[in-house]
Every structure is written in structure tokens, then in C-alpha cells.
Amino acid sequence: MDSNEVNRVDVGLQLGVGVGLQTGPGALLLDVRSVLGLTNFEKSAGGKSRTVALTLGYALPIGN
């Protein structure tokens, strides 16, 4: 794909929800997000971006 066929800026809306569960000294984290493109990223065909992200992590306390 030629760089002239693609828009340089992609504007979108991000929505998400997350939860933290206390486990031992830290917390287990779960986060789900969805990104909906509001602008066309390809000039000729007009496709919009859509993304779903799932994050799983463990947070440790730092300091007191």
C-alpha cells in the first residue's frame, strides 16, 4: 500500500472496563478495552480501525 493512499491521522473512541482483585501483597488486574475508529484510514476504500485488547497483570505495592 502506498503511503499516499493512507491517512496520516486515525481518530477513534476508546471504551474499557477493568477490575482489581486483592491477592496476597498485590492485586490481580484484568482490563478489557475496545477501540472504534471514527475516521477512514484508507483514502480510496474507506476502512475504519477496530481493536479489542485484553490485559492481565499483577500489581505489586511500592513503598509504604
VEXPANU-611271 format. One record per residue: residue in three letters; x, y, z of N, C-alpha, C, O in turn. Coordinates in Angstrom, 3 decimals. Example, Ala and Ser with C-alpha at 12.3 -4.5 7.8 and 13.67 -1.06 7.14 Angstrom:
REM residues 2
+-----+----------+----------+----------+----------+----------+----------+----------+----------+----------+----------+----------+----------+
| res |     n.px |     n.py |     n.pz |    ca.px |    ca.py |    ca.pz |     c.px |     c.py |     c.pz |     o.px |     o.py |     o.pz |
+-----+----------+----------+----------+----------+----------+----------+----------+----------+----------+----------+----------+----------+
| ala |   13.190 |   -5.690 |    7.800 |   12.300 |   -4.500 |    7.800 |   13.200 |   -3.300 |    7.800 |   14.236 |   -3.319 |    8.465 |
| ser |   12.850 |   -2.250 |    7.080 |   13.670 |   -1.060 |    7.140 |   12.900 |    0.030 |    7.870 |   13.409 |    1.138 |    8.039 |
+-----+----------+----------+----------+----------+----------+----------+----------+----------+----------+----------+----------+----------+
***
This chain:
REM residues 64
+-----+----------+----------+----------+----------+----------+----------+----------+----------+----------+----------+----------+----------+
| res |     n.px |     n.py |     n.pz |    ca.px |    ca.py |    ca.pz |     c.px |     c.py |     c.pz |     o.px |     o.py |     o.pz |
+-----+----------+----------+----------+----------+----------+----------+----------+----------+----------+----------+----------+----------+
| met |    0.852 |   -1.179 |    0.000 |    0.000 |    0.000 |    0.000 |    0.895 |    1.238 |    0.000 |    1.832 |    1.331 |    0.793 |
| asp |    0.612 |    2.159 |   -0.864 |    1.363 |    3.400 |   -0.989 |    0.999 |    4.346 |    0.155 |   -0.160 |    4.405 |    0.567 |
| ser |    1.979 |    5.080 |    0.664 |    1.724 |    6.000 |    1.784 |    0.784 |    7.137 |    1.400 |    0.195 |    7.764 |    2.281 |
| asn |    0.630 |    7.420 |    0.104 |   -0.310 |    8.450 |   -0.331 |   -1.757 |    7.985 |   -0.250 |   -2.670 |    8.809 |   -0.306 |
| glu |   -1.982 |    6.689 |   -0.120 |   -3.329 |    6.132 |   -0.049 |   -3.853 |    6.013 |    1.381 |   -5.012 |    5.656 |    1.594 |
| val |   -3.001 |    6.312 |    2.355 |   -3.362 |    6.128 |    3.762 |   -3.379 |    7.480 |    4.466 |   -2.466 |    8.287 |    4.288 |
| asn |   -4.424 |    7.733 |    5.272 |   -4.475 |    8.955 |    6.073 |   -3.425 |    8.888 |    7.177 |   -3.190 |    7.822 |    7.746 |
| arg |   -2.802 |   10.004 |    7.478 |   -1.744 |   10.051 |    8.488 |   -2.299 |   10.051 |    9.896 |   -1.576 |    9.704 |   10.830 |
| val |   -3.557 |   10.429 |   10.087 |   -4.169 |   10.526 |   11.411 |   -5.384 |    9.612 |   11.461 |   -6.205 |    9.593 |   10.545 |
| asp |   -5.482 |    8.855 |   12.549 |   -6.639 |    7.975 |   12.775 |   -7.260 |    8.377 |   14.102 |   -6.621 |    8.244 |   15.145 |
| val |   -8.488 |    8.864 |   14.083 |   -9.187 |    9.298 |   15.284 |  -10.150 |    8.194 |   15.694 |  -10.838 |    7.616 |   14.854 |
| gly |  -10.194 |    7.901 |   17.006 |  -11.066 |    6.838 |   17.472 |  -11.594 |    7.099 |   18.866 |  -11.218 |    8.066 |   19.527 |
| leu |  -12.467 |    6.220 |   19.290 |  -13.090 |    6.279 |   20.611 |  -12.710 |    5.010 |   21.361 |  -12.885 |    3.906 |   20.846 |
| gln |  -12.194 |    5.164 |   22.570 |  -11.768 |    4.008 |   23.363 |  -12.680 |    3.854 |   24.565 |  -12.920 |    4.807 |   25.306 |
| leu |  -13.185 |    2.640 |   24.747 |  -14.041 |    2.308 |   25.882 |  -13.435 |    1.096 |   26.589 |  -12.882 |    0.211 |   25.938 |
| gly |  -13.536 |    1.054 |   27.910 |  -12.971 |   -0.089 |   28.605 |  -13.500 |   -0.220 |   30.013 |  -14.138 |    0.678 |   30.562 |
| val |  -13.206 |   -1.382 |   30.576 |  -13.578 |   -1.672 |   31.954 |  -12.473 |   -2.538 |   32.553 |  -11.871 |   -3.363 |   31.866 |
| gly |  -12.219 |   -2.340 |   33.825 |  -11.174 |   -3.105 |   34.481 |  -11.563 |   -3.437 |   35.911 |  -12.448 |   -2.810 |   36.493 |
| val |  -10.884 |   -4.436 |   36.467 |  -11.144 |   -4.849 |   37.836 |   -9.821 |   -5.264 |   38.467 |   -8.944 |   -5.807 |   37.795 |
| gly |   -9.687 |   -5.003 |   39.755 |   -8.516 |   -5.417 |   40.514 |   -8.960 |   -6.236 |   41.713 |   -9.822 |   -5.803 |   42.478 |
| leu |   -8.376 |   -7.419 |   41.883 |   -8.722 |   -8.304 |   42.998 |   -7.516 |   -8.432 |   43.920 |   -6.433 |   -8.822 |   43.482 |
| gln |   -7.702 |   -8.105 |   45.198 |   -6.622 |   -8.193 |   46.169 |   -6.205 |   -9.649 |   46.357 |   -7.019 |  -10.478 |   46.763 |
| thr |   -4.947 |   -9.964 |   46.064 |   -4.415 |  -11.319 |   46.221 |   -3.023 |  -11.217 |   46.828 |   -2.086 |  -10.760 |   46.174 |
| gly |   -2.892 |  -11.643 |   48.080 |   -1.601 |  -11.562 |   48.750 |   -1.186 |  -10.116 |   48.928 |   -2.014 |   -9.272 |   49.270 |
| pro |    0.103 |   -9.815 |   48.697 |    0.575 |   -8.442 |   48.897 |    0.158 |   -7.484 |   47.774 |    0.220 |   -6.270 |   47.965 |
| gly |   -0.253 |   -7.976 |   46.646 |   -0.601 |   -7.134 |   45.497 |   -2.034 |   -7.338 |   45.048 |   -2.901 |   -7.725 |   45.831 |
| ala |   -2.264 |   -7.068 |   43.770 |   -3.609 |   -7.197 |   43.206 |   -3.519 |   -7.781 |   41.805 |   -2.650 |   -7.408 |   41.017 |
| leu |   -4.423 |   -8.695 |   41.508 |   -4.563 |   -9.260 |   40.171 |   -5.428 |   -8.299 |   39.365 |   -6.511 |   -7.920 |   39.811 |
| leu |   -4.962 |   -7.898 |   38.178 |   -5.659 |   -6.906 |   37.365 |   -6.156 |   -7.517 |   36.064 |   -5.438 |   -8.278 |   35.416 |
| leu |   -7.382 |   -7.185 |   35.683 |   -7.967 |   -7.608 |   34.420 |   -8.616 |   -6.391 |   33.779 |   -9.394 |   -5.685 |   34.421 |
| asp |   -8.296 |   -6.149 |   32.517 |   -8.788 |   -4.968 |   31.808 |   -9.182 |   -5.373 |   30.389 |   -8.429 |   -6.074 |   29.712 |
| val |  -10.358 |   -4.934 |   29.937 |  -10.820 |   -5.185 |   28.574 |  -11.155 |   -3.839 |   27.944 |  -11.868 |   -3.028 |   28.535 |
| arg |  -10.631 |   -3.606 |   26.734 |  -10.864 |   -2.337 |   26.038 |  -11.239 |   -2.579 |   24.585 |  -10.820 |   -3.557 |   23.966 |
| ser |  -12.035 |   -1.665 |   24.062 |  -12.428 |   -1.693 |   22.658 |  -12.164 |   -0.317 |   22.061 |  -12.498 |    0.704 |   22.661 |
| val |  -11.565 |   -0.299 |   20.879 |  -11.287 |    0.957 |   20.181 |  -12.076 |    0.952 |   18.872 |  -11.956 |    0.027 |   18.068 |
| leu |  -12.870 |    1.980 |   18.671 |  -13.680 |    2.123 |   17.461 |  -13.161 |    3.306 |   16.653 |  -13.143 |    4.436 |   17.141 |
| gly |  -12.740 |    3.046 |   15.422 |  -12.248 |    4.112 |   14.561 |  -13.380 |    5.021 |   14.099 |  -14.455 |    4.550 |   13.729 |
| leu |  -13.130 |    6.318 |   14.124 |  -14.129 |    7.289 |   13.686 |  -13.808 |    7.870 |   12.317 |  -14.669 |    8.470 |   11.673 |
| thr |  -12.570 |    7.692 |   11.872 |  -12.166 |    8.206 |   10.562 |  -11.695 |    7.056 |    9.679 |  -11.284 |    6.012 |   10.184 |
| asn |  -11.753 |    7.244 |    8.379 |  -11.263 |    6.239 |    7.433 |   -9.741 |    6.289 |    7.387 |   -9.158 |    7.361 |    7.227 |
| phe |   -9.096 |    5.131 |    7.528 |   -7.635 |    5.125 |    7.475 |   -7.112 |    4.960 |    6.047 |   -5.951 |    5.268 |    5.778 |
| glu |   -7.947 |    4.482 |    5.139 |   -7.548 |    4.340 |    3.746 |   -8.389 |    5.303 |    2.910 |   -9.617 |    5.282 |    2.988 |
| lys |   -7.746 |    6.131 |    2.126 |   -8.442 |    7.187 |    1.386 |   -9.395 |    6.647 |    0.330 |  -10.497 |    7.175 |    0.181 |
| ser |   -9.003 |    5.606 |   -0.413 |   -9.830 |    5.136 |   -1.518 |  -10.930 |    4.166 |   -1.060 |  -12.075 |    4.299 |   -1.493 |
| ala |  -10.611 |    3.206 |   -0.203 |  -11.579 |    2.172 |    0.181 |  -12.413 |    2.576 |    1.394 |  -13.559 |    2.146 |    1.520 |
| gly |  -11.862 |    3.384 |    2.277 |  -12.637 |    3.885 |    3.415 |  -12.799 |    2.929 |    4.566 |  -13.883 |    2.872 |    5.147 |
| gly |  -11.780 |    2.170 |    4.931 |  -11.874 |    1.277 |    6.084 |  -11.633 |    1.999 |    7.394 |  -10.838 |    2.937 |    7.451 |
| lys |  -12.318 |    1.570 |    8.453 |  -12.135 |    2.136 |    9.792 |  -11.496 |    1.081 |   10.693 |  -11.760 |   -0.113 |   10.553 |
| ser |  -10.658 |    1.538 |   11.614 |   -9.973 |    0.602 |   12.506 |  -10.882 |    0.172 |   13.652 |  -11.706 |    0.947 |   14.137 |
| arg |  -10.714 |   -1.081 |   14.074 |  -11.417 |   -1.631 |   15.233 |  -10.451 |   -2.549 |   15.958 |   -9.799 |   -3.392 |   15.342 |
| thr |  -10.363 |   -2.381 |   17.270 |   -9.425 |   -3.161 |   18.062 |  -10.065 |   -3.568 |   19.371 |  -10.828 |   -2.803 |   19.960 |
| val |   -9.755 |   -4.783 |   19.834 |  -10.141 |   -5.247 |   21.163 |   -8.860 |   -5.665 |   21.868 |   -8.048 |   -6.397 |   21.302 |
| ala |   -8.672 |   -5.197 |   23.115 |   -7.469 |   -5.513 |   23.877 |   -7.856 |   -6.101 |   25.224 |   -8.785 |   -5.626 |   25.878 |
| leu |   -7.144 |   -7.130 |   25.629 |   -7.327 |   -7.781 |   26.927 |   -5.994 |   -7.725 |   27.656 |   -4.972 |   -8.159 |   27.125 |
| thr |   -6.004 |   -7.189 |   28.876 |   -4.783 |   -7.072 |   29.672 |   -4.972 |   -7.820 |   30.981 |   -5.983 |   -7.666 |   31.665 |
| leu |   -3.981 |   -8.630 |   31.312 |   -3.961 |   -9.360 |   32.575 |   -2.630 |   -9.044 |   33.240 |   -1.577 |   -9.160 |   32.612 |
| gly |   -2.671 |   -8.642 |   34.511 |   -1.437 |   -8.254 |   35.178 |   -1.512 |   -8.452 |   36.681 |   -2.560 |   -8.782 |   37.235 |
| tyr |   -0.385 |   -8.243 |   37.318 |   -0.294 |   -8.328 |   38.773 |    0.446 |   -7.091 |   39.260 |    1.578 |   -6.842 |   38.844 |
| ala |   -0.184 |   -6.309 |   40.139 |    0.397 |   -5.071 |   40.646 |    0.988 |   -5.302 |   42.029 |    0.314 |   -5.797 |   42.932 |
| leu |    2.242 |   -4.941 |   42.180 |    2.925 |   -5.036 |   43.473 |    3.027 |   -3.651 |   44.103 |    3.323 |   -2.681 |   43.405 |
| pro |    2.789 |   -3.542 |   45.398 |    2.919 |   -2.224 |   46.049 |    4.384 |   -1.818 |   46.150 |    5.255 |   -2.655 |   46.385 |
| ile |    4.643 |   -0.534 |   45.972 |    5.991 |    0.021 |   46.089 |    5.979 |    1.043 |   47.225 |    5.107 |    1.912 |   47.267 |
| gly |    6.923 |    0.946 |   48.129 |    6.986 |    1.904 |   49.252 |    6.187 |    1.406 |   50.427 |    6.052 |    0.202 |   50.647 |
| asn |    5.647 |    2.372 |   51.196 |    4.920 |    2.005 |   52.423 |    3.617 |    1.406 |   52.076 |    2.854 |    1.030 |   52.966 |
+-----+----------+----------+----------+----------+----------+----------+----------+----------+----------+----------+----------+----------+
***
